[in-house]
Amino acid sequence: MEVKHLQITLLIDGKEKTFVSDFISARMMRRTIEISQSINFEQISVDELDLMVEFLVQLFNKQFTLDDVYDGLPSKELVPTLISCINEVVGEMGSVTTGDEKNA
């Protein structure tokens, strides 16, 4: 099975640092689905945004903090980054189920 890598680059202490997550646990898959179904990205609240950023931190196995994301990611990239990560994880599930259907 092909392993996809999630990647995020943050500006920390004036330097760009890239973080990679190459293992997505089944628990994070579940959490991703839960998050994607509960958040309205058109009218996101501050509390929902915090929830999403904390999810991102967990998705990358706490290699960085919530503050690192808020301080190190350009504002225009925050929501697209969150959506991209959700799509990547959910897409993994879709590719697995699609593969199963082909073998049935």
Stockholm file with secondary structure:
# STOCKHOLM 1.0

chainA/1-104         MEVKHLQITLLIDGKEKTFVSDFISARMMRRTIEISQSINFEQISVDELDLMVEFLVQLFNKQFTLDDVYDGLPSKELVPTLISCINEVVGEMGSVTTGDEKNA
#=GR chainA/1-104 SS CCCCCEEEEEEETTEEEEEEECCCCHHHHHHHHHHHHHCCTTSCCHHHHHHHHHHHHHHTTTSSCHHHHHHHSCHHHHHHHHHHHHHHHHHHHHHHHHHHHHHC
#=GC SS_cons         CCCCCEEEEEEETTEEEEEEECCCCHHHHHHHHHHHHHCCTTSCCHHHHHHHHHHHHHHTTTSSCHHHHHHHSCHHHHHHHHHHHHHHHHHHHHHHHHHHHHHC
//
